[in-house]
Amino acid sequence: MTFGVLVFNQVEELDFVGPWEMLSMWSKVADGPKRCLVVAQSLEPVACAKGLSVNPHVSFADCPVLDYLLVPGGQGTRQEVNNPSLISFVANQAINCKAVLSVCTGSFVLHAAGLLSGKRATTHWGSLERLRALGDVTVVEERFVHDGNIWSSAGVSAGIDLMLAFIASEAGPEAAGKVQFGAEYYPSSVTYGGFESHPQAPKYIKAV
């Protein structure tokens, strides 16, 4: 099983690092993917949104056929949806993938690659209306959404929840439980500052 995690300039760090942690923990404690690859257009270091620099494992040209692909979000997606090389890479890999996952505004990359039309999906709260405006996506205000072989999540930290749910779906709740326990991922229910009442707060926050 080969799992690819896409990165690009101005990618949001936690969008891919959170799922990467869950993936690598899956490999370590519950017989998860044999290969986890960070993939970029070239092997040049990728400058992320908050200043982190990442060295990809493989370029688009050298990337093997993937079983799974995760597409993170961030400010960089606004440029990458118009990058023919990246969109072609996602679309071509998706042909053979058992599942394609997006975090945050990575959903717009999936849409540009022709993978979201007619699907249920979500994205960062600040881009929900922009996703609705595409016209052919049923936008669901949940932490993550699963529709066929497409998974999408809300913003940034939601990618961790997405990946745990994906692991449970693929390998069972015991495997996901081992990953959750190994990563000690048991989020507090405490909220700060009253932002659950913000007019743009997604429904899953308002329901807490």
N, C-alpha and C positions, 0 to 999 in steps of 0.2 A: 504494500500500500504506500503510495507516494502522495504526500500532501504539500501543495504549494501555497505560499503566502506572498501575495503581490505587494511590492512597495514601489514608491515613486516620489519625486520631489514634493515636499510639503504634505506628506502623509502624516496623519495624526498618530503619534507614537503608541498610545494605549490601544488604539483600534487594532493594531496587529500584535503588539507585545503581549497583551492580555490573552488573546486566543493562542498565541505561540506558547505561552507558559502552560496553558491547559493541554495543548497538543503534546508538548515535550514531556509533561507529567504523565500523560496517557501512555506514551511510549515507555516510560520508565516503570510505571507501577501496574499497568493493566494491558500489556501487549497491544499497544496502539500502533500508529504508523511506523513503518520501518525507516522511512525517509521523510524528513520535514525540510523543505527547501524554501529559502527566501529568494524570490525571483524579482528581477528588475529588467528594464529594457537593455541596460548594459551592466558591466561589472564595476562601473564607477561608484564610489560611495554616494549614498542617497541622503540628502539633507532633509530631515523631518521637520514638522511644523514647529516644534518647541526647541529645536537646536541639536537634537540627537543625530549622529551620523551613523549610517548602517551600511555594512558591506554585504552585498547580495552573494548568495552561493552560486547562482546561475543566471545567465542572461536569457532573454526570450529565445535567442537563436540556439542556445545549448540546453534549454529546459526539456526534460523528458516528458512523455505523455503523463499527465497527472490523473490520479484517481479522484482528487478533491482539490478545489481551489477556493481560497479566501481572498476577498477584495476589500481592503479597509477603506476608510474615508479620510476626510480632512480637506483643507483649502485646496490642495493639489488636484482634487477631483474636478474642479471647475475648469482646469486646463486639460486634464487627461481625457475627459469625455470627447475632446476634439483631437485626440492623438490617435491617428489611424493605426500605428504600430501596436499600441497598448490595447486598443479596442479589438483589433484583429486577433491578438494573442488570447484575450479572454474568450472571444467567440469561438476560436478554433479549439482551445483547450476544453471548453464546455461541451463540445461534441462528444468527447469520451469520458467526461467526468461523471461520477456517480452522484455528486452534489456540488453545487457552487454556492458559496456563502458570501454575504456582504455585511459589513459593519458601517454604521453611520451613513455618510453620503457615498459610500461605495455602491449603494443601490443605484445611483445615477450612472455609474460605469456599467453595471449589469444591464440597465435599460438601454444604454447606447450600444451594447453588444447584442441586443435583441433578445434578452433573457427574461425581461420582466413584463412584457406585454401580456395582458390578461391574467396576471398573477396578483396575489395578495402580498403586500410587502410593507416595510416600515423604514424609517430613517431617523436621523437626529431631529429633535423637536423643532429646531429652528428651520428645518427644510421640509417639514411635512406638507405645507401648502405648495411648495415648489414641486414636490413629488406628485401631489394631486393634480397640479396643472398640466402634467404630461398627458393626462386624459385616458390612458389605457392601463393604469395601475389602480387596484383597489387598496387604498392606504388604510392600514390598521394601526391604531395607536396602542401597541403592545411593546413589551421589552424585546421580544423577538417574535418572528413570524416564520412558519414553515408551510410552504406550498409546493407540493411535488418534490422535485429535486433542487428547489431553490429555498435557501434560508436567508433571512435578513434580520438585522437588529437595529435598535435605536443607537444612540450615540456613545462613543468612547468606551466607557466601562461595560456597556451592555454586551459587548462582544464576548466577555467572559461568560455571561449567562447563556448566550447563544451557543458557545462552544461546549459547555457542559450539557446542554440539552441535546446537541448534536451527538455527542459521545454516548449519551444515554440511548438515543435512537439507534445508533449504529452498533453499539457494543453492549447495551443493557445498563440498567440502573446501578448494578454493582460496580461496573467499570467506572461509570461516572462518579459514583460515591468514593471510590478509591482516589480518583483524581481530585475531587473536591476536598477530601480529607488531607491528601498529600500537600495540596496547595493552601490548606487552611482557609478556604474561601467560604466564609459564613458571614455575609454582609449584615451589619447592624441595621436595625429598622429605624434608627434615629434619623430625623431630618433636621436641617438647620435653616433658620432665616425665613421660614414660612413660604418657601418658593413652590410648595405643592399647590398654593393658591394663585400662582402666577397665571395670567390669562392664556399664556402659550404652553403651560404645563401639559404634557400628554396625559391622556385619560388614565394610563396605568399608575401615574403618580397621584392624581387626584383621587383615585379610588383607595389609596392606602389609608 
